[in-house]
Amino acid sequence: MPVQFLSDEWTEELEQRLNASEAFRKAAVGSNVTIQNVINAPDGAKRYWMRFDGGAVELAPGDAESPEATIEQDYDTAVALAKSELNPVTAFMTGKIRINGSMMLLMQLQPALSELAKEMQEIDVEY
């Protein structure tokens, strides 16, 4: 049964998949960072955060207390990224993604974020 993109069920499923993925855990080892995500949807901003901690990840809707970086994008960009129809670097270079905070930390997370994108594609999602 599909889950609604960016819903609480979606964040729960993504968190479970990432923590069960050996490839993700290996890519995220040594990372200790919190990222805030803001998706500007037609019905208002959707906010969720991810905390990487030594190979595990925690995801939850809402706002993180002290994120090291905030990634902001519109809904269509988020969908294209989730479906791997848009490359994150291209999205950033063309201004479709805005980043506030530590760009260096995000660059260090690239292997884990690549695994995150793979797991995202495996979820049965309703957009």
C-alpha positions, 0 to 999 in steps of 0.5 A, spaced: 500 500 500 503 506 498 504 511 503 503 519 501 510 522 500 513 526 506 507 524 511 509 521 517 508 514 515 513 516 509 518 518 514 517 512 518 518 507 512 524 511 510 528 511 517 526 503 517 529 502 510 535 506 512 537 503 518 536 496 515 541 497 509 548 495 510 550 499 505 547 506 508 550 504 515 557 503 512 556 510 508 554 513 514 559 511 519 562 516 523 557 521 521 554 525 526 550 531 523 542 533 523 539 536 517 533 540 516 529 539 510 524 544 508 519 542 502 515 548 499 508 544 497 502 548 494 499 546 501 504 549 505 511 547 507 513 540 509 518 540 514 522 534 516 529 532 519 534 527 519 539 525 524 545 521 522 549 518 528 554 513 527 551 509 522 544 510 524 539 515 522 533 518 525 528 521 521 522 525 524 517 530 521 517 537 524 523 542 526 530 539 528 533 543 534 540 545 532 541 543 525 548 543 522 544 545 515 538 546 512 536 544 505 530 548 502 526 546 495 519 546 492 515 540 492 516 538 484 524 538 486 523 534 492 519 529 487 524 529 482 529 528 487 526 522 490 524 519 483 532 520 481 529 524 475 533 530 478 541 530 480 542 533 487 548 537 484 544 539 478 538 541 482 543 545 487 547 549 481 541 551 478 538 554 484 532 549 485 535 547 492 538 552 497 542 550 502 543 554 509 549 551 514 555 547 513 556 545 506 562 541 508 558 536 512 553 535 506 559 534 502 562 529 507 555 525 507 554 524 499 555 517 500 550 516 505 545 521 501 546 517 495 544 510 499 538 514 502 536 516 495 536 509 493 532 507 499 527 512 497 526 509 490 524 502 493 518 505 497 511 505 494 509 512 494 503 516 492 506 523 490 
